[in-house]
Amino acid sequence: MKNHPLSFALLNNAAAAQRAHALRPLVLALCLSGCGLTVSAQTTETTKTVDSSKATSTENLRTLRERTRESIEAVRADQPGALDNARGLGANLNPTQMNQRASVWQGRAQAASAESASGKPPAPASTPEGLRYLETIQWPEPRQARGSKRLLPRPAALGTEEMPRMAYTPDFSRQRLTLGVVAGRVLIDLPQQELSDLNPQTEVVRVEVNSDDALSLPDLVNVGLGYSPVMDQAVAQLDAAINRSKQARADLLPRLTVRYSEGPENSKGPNVQPNGANKHVTYSESVRLTQPLFNLPLVSDWMTELSNERSANWRLQAAQESVALAVTQATLNLAAARLVLEHSDEQLVNFSRLLDYVQSRAQTGVASTADLERTRSRVLLARQLRIDQQGNYKNALLELQRLTGQSPTALKLPYLNQLPGLPSTQGEMRRMVWNQSFELRALRSDIEAQKLSLASNQYRMLPVVGISLEHDASRNVRGDNPRQVDQRLMGVMSWDVSLGGKEVYGISAAAAELDNRQAKLTEQGERVMQLVDADFAALQSATLRVTAGQAEQLATAVVVSSVNEQLRIGRIGSLLEALDAYERNFAARQRLTQTLAQQMQAQAQLLARMGLLSDLRDGAQAEMAPRSATSPVADPASPAVPQVPAAPAVPALPSVLVTPLPN
């Protein structure tokens, strides 16, 4: 039997088994103290009867249980020690702790020697090896104190740098490639095709679409802005902010209070006539007209609500840019998915033709079975890609339907020059985003509102001064007496201060909220600047990839044309080259289409952060039909609801009303 550390060999004779069982508790104790013991035993082949082996095993089992219990009781690791509650190892022990540690180990050594004298196995800490290892690893050297920490410079505040990034915006005037050039036409149909309609044997048929039914990117943006519930929420929030500011202003205007009371009264007392008791009808009327003259908390509250109104206005315009960006991205994704779906159809048809060619040659014995199966596998792969692209197209169409409420049947392919222009450099773009971003403007208005709220909490510790014009008339009040009229013009001063420190705590809470909003502005500004840099990098990358992608697509088209010509005359030089040509042509067209869409998406994101993307609706020829009178949601175009100023419509373009889909 092979020797192994920390293991015993099985012994057949009784004497060897007893020696092994005697050594087992010692080995277990040394293992707990960090020591290893290698025991090797040589086995001897002896012959014994089955009955004597069973009797010896029973006796050894009792001995093993006793010794195992004694070895477990000898372990002291689970018992509490004087230094078990130490807070760390980063400081030197004082003399008192050193004496405690020495006494603890001395006591354990004496207890271990007493147990060894009584015949019990020694504790792990009492062995020389255990003490040596404990002295080595149990008490490590204290950590050396380091010097002062190195200070890193804090970055400059956002908006203070002088346009450090001078990268120039790509020149799109030289780019003539658009999605329409890739597709070979300006209009594309948007069929409502399901997965069950897939038939790989059917030729691709392009449906002729009417230009009057097709919607362009500006049309969809304008329709989306008129349909989106996000705009309804933003308009409602602005309306609520306007009403709150008017409500705060009303507290600064005169206040009229009128009170009238009349009813039976029973008066008793020595001065009540006659006989100290009287029952009569009493009435009183009171009119108060008050005007605050010095009330700084009310003034600060009104100015706070005005800042909140400006913030709601900025958020309305930010929501407008967000909706325009979402509709633009959905339109670009739909156009790209539709073109890629068309490319996958052409690839599937090409592979199907090639499969028919290989099958005809295989029937005559010219082509091998391997060529036939290789071609069939490419057809099946093209069919999977086609189904996958059809799912992507369906998802893009559903997303556009969700954002606009429409199910268009035709689409005018968007192009880059439809979008507004960009600044000439990246630094100007960053400066423009920092100054004109509606999200950052809203946060700045929130900070101004919180500053005024902090001032309002501070002003609450001041007295309030006003005037009061009063008119009181009464009869039979506190007895039977004639009607009495009192008119007064009084100056009123009130000072309301909480003895529990309510105003002080309010000031502290407002100051903490101000710090919170300032930190939020910093965090949002850094995020927006990072997104601007990322979008600019994506725009540069897509612009550079467009040229290379167009060259790749033209090269693969030449190869595909050669393969089609060979297939027409019935003599293909290499089957693998033909399969590879179709695959590479589809991949090149797919990448080129997606690159053009990504280029426009990057520019649209930059325009949305600068607040310029919603200007697309100026050239729209379609708009959302007005809501019905029974609609539970107010019409955003109603004069009672404040609207973001829109650019004037182009008079030369006719307007087309789009009926919303029924819910």
Disulfide bonds with the S-S distance in Angstrom:
none
